[in-house]
């Protein structure tokens, strides 16, 4: 009874949740157009490059404390490059791991009251993120022609996949697993913003290195699960109610990258 109830309601909610918000679709379309315009423009200098690194995934769960997740990311970017190199508009597309972890401490089984050491679990969401924003740059005396900058941008995410299948227990043999997120309630489309800062240090006139630190909070929920009634506890045989749960992502990312300058020179 409990298993079929979970599957049936999960599939219904998943079907309803797969229809993305129209505003998110328009936002992502707008970002794509801006990215195309920057790429196609030959009227001014531009810069492009790749960057990546590691960071911490942090999640807010309703009523549950979670540990940070060691997460990774890889990004391709393009930006305007005016001659004075003081301000730039940028667009970037990247793969980001988001999520949280738990384990290594004692927990109490909510049904039996038994205490046991929890195994380490990681809840990973692999997201494709498209960001549009601006950078304000300032001279830095650390290296010749180096800059320090801060940035802010708006971001749209699409969830490519998760590792939640390994915690999905369709046979309901472990009631504790019912308190973990399961695939049917994952929200595919999300949005948020990015703020951060970094250093731009040149290797030559056309090649520079980047070191960047950013915080990336989501404004939308990555996961939304309603209260689930009539779930049978396999230990006691009694029907239980699984409380509702919603999850929101934040990541703290440390990034190292390389930037290539495409310089346009006007000749009279």
Secondary structure, DSSP 8 states (H G I E B T S, - for coil): -HHHHHHHHHHHHHHHHTS--HHHHHHHHHHHHHHHHHHH--SS-EEEEEEEEEEEEEEEETTB--B-EEEEEEEEEEEE--TT-SEEEEEEEEEEEEEEEE-SSEEE-TTT--EEE---EEEEEEEEEEEEEEEEEEEETTSTTEEEEEEEEEEEEEEEEESGGGG--TT---GGGGGS--GGGB-SEEEEEEEEEEEEEESSSSEEEEEEEEEEEBSS-SEEE--EEEEE-TTT--EEEE--EEEEEEEEEEEEEEEEEE------
